[in-house]
Amino acid sequence: MVVCSVTVVPLGTGSASLSQYVADALKVLKESGLKYQLTPMATVIEGELEEVLNLAAKMHNSVFSDDVVRVSTTIKIDERRDKVLTMNGKLHAVQSKLG
């Protein structure tokens, strides 16, 4: 299991607003059935490595259109093989140290 951060950014849209493009990528994500969390700066996805990478590619491709001919996607992957890794587990680990 991996936790993956994905940021999909269309370039040259002529507008500073990207929310519609984020929504388009999230539609693809919702159809996948994978657990995810939308944040103000990225979308965090939890799943097996291959399915998360395939999903990130689909999200990337979903933003292209007649008006969008260039897309920049950033992917960060956190994978542990010594224990189960989840989004909630990562949050609880930090919260437990805050007291």
Backbone torsions as a table, in degrees:
resi	resn	phi	psi	omega
1	MET	NA	139.1	176.8
2	VAL	-125.2	158.3	168.8
3	VAL	-114.9	127.1	-171.8
4	CYS	-129.7	133.0	175.3
5	SER	-101.6	128.3	-178.9
6	VAL	-125.8	130.2	174.3
7	THR	-127.5	117.8	-179.3
8	VAL	-109.7	122.1	-176.3
9	VAL	-129.3	114.4	173.7
10	PRO	-75.2	143.6	-179.1
11	LEU	-111.5	145.7	176.0
12	GLY	71.9	36.2	-178.1
13	THR	-82.9	-15.1	-178.0
14	GLY	83.8	3.8	-179.8
15	SER	-141.1	148.5	176.3
16	ALA	-77.8	-18.8	-178.3
17	SER	-81.2	132.8	179.5
18	LEU	-121.1	2.7	-172.1
19	SER	-59.9	-35.1	179.3
20	GLN	-66.1	-36.9	179.1
21	TYR	-70.5	-38.2	174.8
22	VAL	-61.7	-43.3	178.8
23	ALA	-61.4	-40.3	178.4
24	ASP	-62.2	-43.4	178.9
25	ALA	-67.1	-36.3	179.6
26	LEU	-68.8	-29.8	175.8
27	LYS	-59.7	-42.0	177.7
28	VAL	-64.2	-42.9	-179.6
29	LEU	-63.1	-44.7	-179.9
30	LYS	-59.3	-38.4	-180.0
31	GLU	-66.3	-21.6	-176.2
32	SER	-73.0	-28.3	-176.7
33	GLY	82.3	-0.6	178.7
34	LEU	-75.9	153.6	177.3
35	LYS	-74.7	135.3	-179.9
36	TYR	-148.5	164.6	175.8
37	GLN	-139.6	120.5	175.2
38	LEU	-80.7	130.8	175.7
39	THR	-122.7	169.8	-178.7
40	PRO	-63.1	-21.7	-174.4
41	MET	-117.3	-11.0	-177.1
42	ALA	-168.4	173.4	172.8
43	THR	-116.7	130.5	-179.2
44	VAL	-103.5	130.9	-176.0
45	ILE	-123.8	144.1	179.1
46	GLU	-120.6	130.0	178.1
47	GLY	172.4	-171.9	176.7
48	GLU	-73.9	148.1	-173.2
49	LEU	-52.4	-50.0	-176.0
50	GLU	-63.3	-42.4	-178.6
51	GLU	-70.4	-34.4	178.0
52	VAL	-68.3	-42.1	178.6
53	LEU	-65.6	-41.9	176.8
54	ASN	-62.7	-40.6	179.1
55	LEU	-65.8	-41.9	178.1
56	ALA	-60.3	-38.2	177.3
57	ALA	-65.2	-40.7	178.2
58	LYS	-65.9	-40.2	177.5
59	MET	-63.2	-43.8	178.0
60	HIS	-57.7	-49.0	-177.7
61	ASN	-69.2	-26.0	-177.2
62	SER	-67.9	-18.2	-176.2
63	VAL	-85.9	-22.5	179.4
64	PHE	-65.1	143.4	177.3
65	SER	-158.1	-173.9	175.7
66	ASP	-61.4	-32.1	-178.9
67	ASP	-89.3	-18.4	-178.2
68	VAL	-116.3	110.4	-178.3
69	VAL	-112.8	1.1	177.8
70	ARG	-143.4	132.2	-179.5
71	VAL	-135.4	133.7	175.8
72	SER	-111.1	123.6	-179.3
73	THR	-121.8	130.8	177.5
74	THR	-110.2	130.9	-179.4
75	ILE	-126.9	130.2	172.9
76	LYS	-121.9	130.9	-178.0
77	ILE	-120.3	131.9	174.0
78	ASP	-116.3	118.5	-179.8
79	GLU	-131.5	128.4	174.2
80	ARG	-116.5	140.3	178.8
81	ARG	-112.8	0.9	178.9
82	ASP	-95.1	-16.5	176.7
83	LYS	-161.9	167.1	-179.2
84	VAL	-67.4	134.2	-179.6
85	LEU	-115.1	126.1	176.8
86	THR	-135.8	162.8	176.3
87	MET	-60.2	-48.2	-179.2
88	ASN	-63.8	-38.1	179.1
89	GLY	-62.3	-40.2	178.1
90	LYS	-64.7	-41.1	179.1
91	LEU	-66.3	-44.8	-179.1
92	HIS	-63.7	-35.1	179.1
93	ALA	-60.3	-42.6	179.6
94	VAL	-73.4	-45.3	-178.8
95	GLN	-60.1	-36.3	-179.3
96	SER	-66.7	-25.7	179.1
97	LYS	-85.0	-14.6	176.6
98	LEU	-81.6	-19.0	177.4
99	GLY	93.0	NA	NA
